[in-house]
Structure formats: C-alpha cells, structure tokens
C-alpha cells in the first residue's frame, strides 16, 4: 500500500514537472516520496533518491531545456540538491533509529532491572528484568509511582545530595516484590537531563543481592560455627600451611627415587620440611597441650623443635600420604611441651577443601600419654599373669616333668655303676666302658633338654617376637605333656604339611598357648570310656598370610553357648578350673597378630585353633608326624 502510494505520487510529480508550464521547482516534491519510504530500509531510500534524481533530470531535459532560463536551471539544481540531502538525512535517521532500537533491546535483554522515572517518580520505562524480578508487568507498572508500587526504602537525603552534586548515586536499596518478598538490591541511579541541561528524571539499574546476602549470612554462620567448634574442641587443633613443607619434600627427591624410601634415608629433609609448616591459628586445647601459655606462642611458628629425635620416620609418613593424594593422614609421635613434659600424641593431618597446594591443613593432636602408660602397665600385668599361668601349668605337669627327668637320671646311675664294675675286672673291657659312658652322656643330654624346656617355659622375660619353627615348638610341647597323655590313655596324633612356613611370634608364649590347649584336651577326655581317646594337632596354611594350628579332642565338647564365652575371663567348664587359661591364650595370640577360636565338632569333642602370621623365610627343619 505504501509503495503504491509512493509510485502514484512519483508519477504525478513527474507529469506535472514535464507537461505543465509551472516555473516552480516541482521536482522538490520528490523529497516527500523519499521521506514516505524512509522507514522501509536503506536500499529503498537510496533507490528512491536515485529514481527521483533521474526523473528530475529527464523532466528538465525534455520539458525545460529547449527554453531553459536562468531561473529554470537554478530550480533544477536546487531540486537535485534537495533530493540528495533528503536521501542522506533519511539514511542517517534510519541508522540513528536502528542504534536506538538496539540500545532499547539491550535494556530489555539485561538481567538487571532498568527503570526510568520522571521528576515526579512516575515510571516511564520498565524493562523485562524489572518484570521478572518485581512481578509487575510493564502495563501495570507504567504511569505508577515507583515508591508506592515497590514500597522502596533507601537513604533519600544521601541520594538527593549526590544527584545534585554529581548527577549519580550508587548503593543499596530495599524493595518489595508483588508477593510481598523483600529484596535487597545493588542500585545505580543516573540523573536524566534535557538538551538544555535541566533535570527531567532518573534512570535506575539494579541487581538483586538477596541470594548473595543470604549466602553470605550462611557462610558467616558457618564460619562462626567452625570457630566455635575449633575453640571449644577438647583436643588440640591448629591450622597450618604445609605448602612449603610439601614443596621441600617433593623437590628433594631425585628422579627415579620413591618419596617414602628417600625421606626414610634422609631424616634431615623431613625435619627441614616440617620446620616450614607455619601455624596460622591454634585453639585453647593446643595451648594447653603444649603448655604454651597463650596462642601467640604457637601462631606464626612451627613445632619441629618440639618433636623428639626419632620422629622423622613417623612425620615422613604424613608427607608421603599427602603427596599420594590422601586428604587425611595419621601417625603417632613423641614431643616435648614448653613445660618440658614428654607427651605421646596421635597427629591427624586433614587437607581442608580449597586448600590448594596443601596451603590449608588442620592438624589435630590427641594426647595418648596416659593411654600408652596404661597399655604398658596392662602389658606388664598380662606378662606377669601369663608367667604365673605358665608356672601353675608346670605345677600341673610336675609329675610328668619329674618322671621325664628321673628316667635319664636313673639310667645314668645304672650305666655309671656298670662302668665301675667293668673297670674292676682284671682286664677291663674298655669298649664296654666307653659304651656305658656314651649312654650316660646321651641320658644326661636328654635330662638337660627336659630341664631346658621347663626353664624356657618358666622364665620371666619380656615378649620378643621372632621367627619360630612350628615343628620344633610342637615337638617340645608334646614332650612336656606326653607322659600326661599316656597316664590318661590319650593317643597323640600330629598332622602337618611338609612345607609349613615359619611364623613370627614369641616362642615361649606360643608354646604356653599350645601346652595349655593340649592339657585342656587331655582333661576334656578323662570321662570318655565308650570310644578311644585321641588328641590331634593339625597345622595348615590359610589365606591372608597366616598359619593355623588346631587342637582337636574327642571329649564331651563345650556346653551350649559355651563356644562364645570360653575365652572370657573366669569362665570355665571345669569344676576345679579358674577360667583364666584360655583368656590368657586369647590375649597372647591377639598380641602376636593372630586370632583364636573354639567350636564343637560334628560328632564328639571340640576344636580350639589359633592363627599366626607367616614369616618371610620357610621353616628349616621338617619332622615326621607323631602317632
């Protein structure tokens, strides 16, 4: 429709300009067509201006040139200039309107709110961001007072002074959404002015700070909670920077070397690395542990000088664990407080979230001095009790031991008398005398072995773990209880593997356990009369690098539920028992790194077994089973 009108106007102007004798500048009217089509686009404006110029030239050449006067030429030139100027101005106006449209579009696309108000605080512009945040549509907001619509709260005096002085203000304002939700906004106000510099209103851009403020409050609450926990914790805690510590340790390792092995062989590097771990904060429990007087004595320093010699290995374990990517590592060290007290502490180093390069770690120290002292006393008492139990057990075996010693002693006496008799002969038979002496030596050695076994079992020494040949140990245990077994008509049977490896344990204590279990098995079969009395010792290698030793009897077994309680102190199934033997056995085996268990057999009797960790080297001696 617009183009048709433009064509009609163009044709009319052209006809009038060519076929009428008017002396006026009729071609100037083409500027109306150009202005009419200006909104249609840049190309349309240029095309319209070019066509108008060509039509003006054609009309002048064919309508006025033959009788052209000086005035006609002037009007022709004025018309062309007017068409050119109009075309250029239309193009410029089009560009300006495009720029303004883009700017308006940018305001609409902004996530922030943009509100334009006049001097009376009436809203004249309301963008999409304002619609989304406040809940009022553009139609509902335009023409209304901003202060009344949004229930604004802001420092009016401060804003008025800033607008008068510099024409702008930035700060925080509080407004209310349509649903009544209060909003905290970071707002920037700019004063609007007309071309003469007079104030005509305000342009405002605001960003919602409500969620940020809520998050900041949560962070602040979390920090307060952390500080409260940090300060009120009953164990020593301090925050430290381990970035330099890890840097020193990692940079010291030559290519191809393992960090752990390198630090183990170079404790001075560990000491230097730990010496660079600076304490940033310490709680009152840490001050109390180190007897520092105040936290200032700890903050800004390191505790390297507090650790006793020999702690480098334990501290290097922490460094190796953190370097391997662990976020928590733990070790036990000994240190000296500022008050010269020696304390055993368990150090737990935890990497805090966001602590890049180990710059923020929490170190917790648990004072275990009393626990270790109590453990030492407990081990001493346990050792005393185990020794008393061994002596008591030897008392039960006194008759067997006396018999085992008396036999070789009697043999020695008889062979000695025979040797003297042979020597009284007129011509002594030295071969017979030598045979008697050899047998005397053999029986003396046998008696000495019995005494040595008893002495070893009765001796009172601290437990010392080492490689044990189970064949030798079982053989010695059988030798101690063999006469007791014969006296009770018990047949011993030993089933073993040819390649049974050595184990790591204390020999005396393990022998005590085995003798105790064998004696219990013998005593459990005293009342058995309807079947043969057989006591079996089984050995086998089990998973997890352990060797299992089992003592199997064919007695009456444990009473119902007795398997679960048999290792409890003072629980016994014998009328004359004290109930401490198996309890001591459990303590011994568990201290050696093994486990002990008891269960009834399917038909008769019970099985008590224990496990011990395997040594790296296999057993050197192999014995045949005893039947």
C-alpha angles and dihedrals in degrees: 000000000000093000092048091053090048091051091049092050092047092051092047093050091047093050093047091047094050105036105033126075094225112143094207126103094264092168090066086077089073087081087072090060091048092050090046092057097036094103090055095078146278096283093049091051093050092045092048092049092049093049091048091051092049092048090049091052092046092049092049094047097048101028108034111012097083091058098022115163127195090258092052092054090049091050090048091053092045090052093052092047091048091050091049094047093047091050093050094046092048089053091049092048089050091053092048092050090049091052092048090048092051091049090050089049091052089054089052093049094050115109088213121083117257117194126173117199134182126230090278092056090252113149113243099166130033120175131206092261089059090050092052096045103040099032095230118120122231092252091052095046103044113096095016129112110263094213093053095041096050100027090233124205116190140133097276096180093050092047094048092051093048093048091051094048106037104004095240143068137189129192144098127309132181120224137167128238122227090261092053097258111145116232131201111210136189098221134188120194125197123188116238117222134187122231089274092056096252117143111250103168147306136287112208131190119185137180124204113249097172097102092041091052090048090049091047090051090050091050090048091049090048091050091050090050091048091048091049092049091043094051098039098044112123092221129067113269132173136171115231142178111236098170093103090042093057092041092055093046096047095042092053096060114099119225112279095020125117114239095226096049091044095052091044090058094041107047091165089069091053090050092050092047094048089046089065094056100109119203113230100179137002132192126227091260089060090050089051094047094052093037086230098152094224138015090249088073089062104033113091093016137086131234099225092113091053095062115091122236111278095040093103093088093054092044092049088058088062092051093048092050093050092045089053090059100263115147093203131036132174137196141155123242140165121237141173120236125220086260091058093250116146111227133184109218136178108223118207115188116195125186110226120226109266092021095131116192090010091289093139118042131154116221117198121190122198114197105226097167094113091043092053092046090050090048090051091050090046091051090049091050091045090050090050091048092047090050091049089050091051091050090047090050090050087053089057089050094046094108092048092046092048090050092048090051097040094055096061091038091054089047090051090052093049093047090047091053090048091051091052091049091051090050092055091062114108087241106026116216099230092189091060090045091051091049090053091049091049091052091047090054091047093052091043089054090049091052091046090052091053091049091046092053091050092045092051092049093046098044120112111224137137113269112267119189118214143137112306128195101219092201092061092043094050091046091054092047091050091049090056096051101030096099090046087054092050091048089056094041091245119155115215120216125182121195115187143161121251092225099042107154127225119264132217114240145102107289098210094049095046090049088051090054093048094047089048092052092046092050090048090051092050092048091047090061099049092102095043110112106148097065140029117281108236128170116193130195113201125187126189142157112248132188123281093047098290137132118219124213116189130187111203123189133178098222130118095293127219121316117254109294092008094113091068094049103033093101095048115112114265094006110128139163093202122088092222097037127113097206098231102099098079091037089058090045091055092048091050096048095045091049088054090056096258140106133238126204141171133207140163118253122241094253115009137000133355141275124226114187138173136190132218131190117262120248120229093245123064123239114278099210130051122198130195118248117266117237 
